[in-house]
């Protein structure tokens, strides 16, 4: 009899949960082990917390020389740059220069960082200064001090790759949930489609709507999980790469598309670029849908979404 086997696991600094549908518990646990091993492999590849990662090697040589990298990293950077172009730079993996140094969302912050200092660092955030050479498989950051990071796309990429491993192992149904960025395929053990709840930003435990999904990825970006309040104003942990300042005005964004990597990467720019511009962009891209909730609890959705 088919059953669902789930395992939560802390990976890439996030709470992952892997679900597989199987009639054999031992086999299911082996499958989950393989998926976890794949996510750990990707974490090693992408992390900036380990000195010998390729990401750090690229960053250390910023302004100095191109760095040869694995094809996998090269391709991921190439796809990231494509998303930067589509989103007019609102998605930018070179945000690493502003990320941690100014904004610390552990609720300890009492004042905004110095805007002049931010401006200075913003000069280093520009995806057009990430130079790729496909023939020699090298990555070069043009400006000294530039840094790249995969915080906006890495979880989705890992979820997608774990799903691929499971499918190669003939797992016909499952979910890889990367801390709210999830990818699904097949159906539940009882044959019904997977259902996903759209979180209510004011009550994360209580979804305001459910959607049936299969062979679909969902990513959510919300300011209700990590934020600081300074002088009575709430600032989200999502940083606008063009201003270096946190975003306000949008409470949450949920993206639906067949690929978890794209869903993950699109959630951030959609929450930054302004609701009209975001919906205009999403409506032009096939197989990409979104739901946006603003600070006044108004709900906006792209043209093919039918909320139950």
Beta strands, then each sheet from edge to edge (+ up, - down):
strand 1: 3-11
strand 2: 14-22
strand 3: 67-68
strand 4: 130-133
strand 5: 138-141
strand 6: 174-178
strand 7: 181-185
strand 8: 194-200
strand 9: 203-213
strand 10: 216-222
strand 11: 227-230
strand 12: 233-236
strand 13: 250-257
strand 14: 288-294
strand 15: 299-301
sheet 1: 1+ 2- 6+ 7- 10+ 13- 14+ 15-
sheet 2: 3+ 5- 4+
sheet 3: 8+ 9-
sheet 4: 11+ 12-
end
